[in-house]
Amino acid sequence: MDITDLFWDLAVILLFTKLFGMLMRKLGMPQVVGMVIAGLLIGPAIWGQFGWWSPVNPTGSEKDFIDGVAEIGVVLILFSAGLETDVKELKRSGLVSTLIAAGGVIVPMGFGFLIAVPFLGGFSALGNSHVLLDAVFVGVILAATSVGITVETLKEMGKLKGRVGTTILSAAIIDDVIGIVVLSIVLGFKDPSANPWMTILMTVLFFVCAVAIGILLKILFKKLSEKYDHTRRIPIFGLVVCFLFAFSAEKLFGIADITGAYVAGIVLSSLKDTDYIDRKVDINSYMIFSPVFFANIGIGASFEGFTLDLLWFGLAFVAAGILGKIIGCGGLAKCCRFNWKDSAKIGVGMIARGEVALIVTEKGIAGGLLGPEYRVIVVMLVLISSVLAPILLKLLFKHDDQLPGGWKEIKVSPTEPNPSAEETAQSNGLSGNEEGKNLSEKNPAQNGV
C-alpha cells in the first residue's frame, strides 16, 4: 500500500462529504444524506458501470485502512449518542415511551419480514436459516429510528419541549437501544455453531456486567473530575472506556461492538464532565472518522446486482418502513390515551431514518446478512423518510396555534409588554368593544359564568 494514495482518498472524501453535507443542510435534510451521496458520486458504484475513472476506488490494503477508519467512526458516533442520552428523561417518560418504542420496533420488523420473504424465495424458503435471518434482518433495519431531523423540525416550530416532542425524543432513544440489541442477537444467530439461548444469555450478561462496571466507573470519573476538572485527560479516559466496551462486547460476549460503544456512552452520560467529553469526542468524529464512515457506504455500494425486482423491493421496503412507524408508534400512542392528532404526530415523528439505519445495514452486511446491493434501498429509505418527516410534521402542527373559534394565539416575547386588548382585537379583525364582548362569550369561565 502506498500511503500517499491514502492522502488523496481522504482529501477527496472530506472535501465532497462537507460540500454535499452543506448542500443537504440548505435543503433542510440531514447532512449524513449528503455524505452518503458524496460517497456514491466519488466512488466506483456509478462510474464503474461505464468503465470510467472514479476519484476514489480503494482496493486491497488501502480499502482495509478506509474500512478501519470507518469502523472507528461508527463506534464514535454510537458513543456520542450514548453520552447525549438523557437517562433522567428516559426514567420520567417511563412506561409510555417504552411502549411506543416497542411498537416502533415490533410493527416495522413484522412489516419488513413480510415484504422480504417473497423477494428472498417465498415462505417455503424459510426452512433455510440463512434466508430466515436475512428476512429478519430486513425488519431490524426498519426498526431503527434517526430522530435528528425530527428534533430540528420540532425545535424550529418551538414544539420540542411539549408532551408530544418529549415523547418522540424519549421513544426514539429507547427504540434505538432495542434495535441495536436485536441486531446483536441476530448477528449472534448468524454463526451456525451458535446456540440461540446462549446468544441471548451472553447479551443479558453483557448488560449486567456493564451496569456493575458502570457504577465503579462513575465513582472513578467523579474523583477524576474533582481533581482534574475540564482537562484533556478526562475525554481521553472516556475514549479508553468506549473502545474497551466495544472490544469486550464483540470479543468476549459475541455481540456488536457498536452496542458496547453505545452502552459506554450511557454509562458516562450523567457525569459532571459529560458535555466536555462529548465535545472532544465530537471534534474527532466529525473532522475525519464520521465523514469517512458515511462516504464509505456510498463508495462500497454496488449496482451490479440491482434489478427491477430489487427496485420493487426497495419501494415496498420504504413503504413498510414509513407505515410501520406510523402504525406502530402512532397506534401505541393512541392506546396510551393520546388523541388522534397527537398520535399521528408521534407516528410521523418516528419515520425519519438516518445514521442508525445505515450503521445497522453496514454491520449486517459485514456480518454476512444480505448482499452489498441492498445498501441502495436503505439509502432510498433515508432520503425519502428524511424529506417526508418535516413536511408531514409541519402540516400536523400547522393549526396548533389556533384557539377554539378561530382565535389566534398571540406570542409575546418576555422582554416586550403584553399587547393591549385593542391590539389583540385588531389582530383578529375586531374593534376593542367587539373584542371585550366576544371574549365574554367565548370564555365564560374567565368571567365567572
BELJO-V829717 format. One record per helix or strand of 3 or more residues. SS is the DSSP state (alpha for helix, beta for strand). FROM is the first residue (numbers start at 1). LEN is the number of residues. Records with the same first field share a line. If there is no record, write none. Layout:
SS->FROM-LEN + FROM-LEN
This chain:
alpha->3-24 + 31-12 + 44-7 + 60-24 + 87-33 + 123-5 + 129-15 + 148-10 + 163-28 + 196-32 + 232-20 + 257-11 + 274-26 + 308-28 + 340-10 + 355-12 + 372-26 + 404-3 + 421-7 + 432-11 + 444-4
